[in-house]
Amino acid sequence: MRILFATPHLFPDVVGGSGLHSVHLIRHLAGAGHELDVLHPYPTRHFPDLPSVTEHTLPKGRHVLEFARHVDRWTGSRTWDAGYSDGLPLVRYLRRRRFPCIVNDHTWREFQPQYFRGFLRHEPRKALIDLALFRPRLWARRHLARNSDYAVSMGGLLDENLLQQCNLAPERILNLPNAVDVRAPALDAEPTPAGDPSRLLYVGTISYRKGIHILMDAMRRLPDLNVRVRLVGDGPMADAVRSANLENVELAGPRFGADLAREYRQAGAFVYPSLHEGMPTALLEAMWHCLPLVATDAGANRLLATHQTGQLIPPNDAAAPEEAVRHLDVQTTTHRRTQGRAGRDLVQDQYSWDVVGPMYEEAFRTAAAG
């Protein structure tokens, strides 16, 4: 097949799960023998080793809707067997599409409004921008879902978002999860017993949207426990974390590759208090490293944080992370290891690219045939 792949997210130009997802998906499709035209806004060549992938750098503009305008102009009257929009890049093209299109917005963020509560207090500038752009972005995502041939849901609450917010017929929703490359050098290792039980780990953006303020509040109420949390990442709330000067909270900064794998191996559990989500790569990586989970019920998290693998807690609930950490503190080492092993097995069986890649291939074949 010839596939058009339009994305504003490619790792390492964009650090995060969506950028990694696009890179892995492109590599899998190319490895399976498909030809791809990849449109993105970066001068970096991400796939010089893949002759079946042609990269086209288009102007980024001030925001993704401007990038979408450039994608629409570049596409013109060309045609492919199928197209894939990572987020909004094909939102303008969908009005006149000449070939079937699959769209994946990962989080469908504007369909998860719970993250707005308290936003102004913690990140006022970003909150004002998001509030001003909320309705245009909501329209764009509804337009994206309704005018595509298929919309991707990573499962969990995202299914409800697409059904209720867009009135999509169930057969137009593709349940395609996120995945991790378990063969990557930093991940391809035998499971090890959980690390220091007093050391909790968070990996991701240090921001309001990821629930950092809630985690900080929980740690303030836990000085009686011999437990500390290590925050790996950077973001707009990093200064607030430093100025809080909590003895049981450590800001480590960004980590990648082997350094990030070391963080997972040294931790005893993984905490993820996010307010809105798709299916977080960090949760999948933590599961592969046999860490029991504490994660909020946002996006597709409920598929990962189960009774077998950890604890699922409500988002935006200040008491929930504290109670979850206290529950972790009284768990036996055997119970933690059982949960960690269950998480690794779940990733191996359902959330590795060896499993998810062929599911995407079948989705593209279905779209092209239709």
Disulfide bonds with the S-S distance in Angstrom:
none
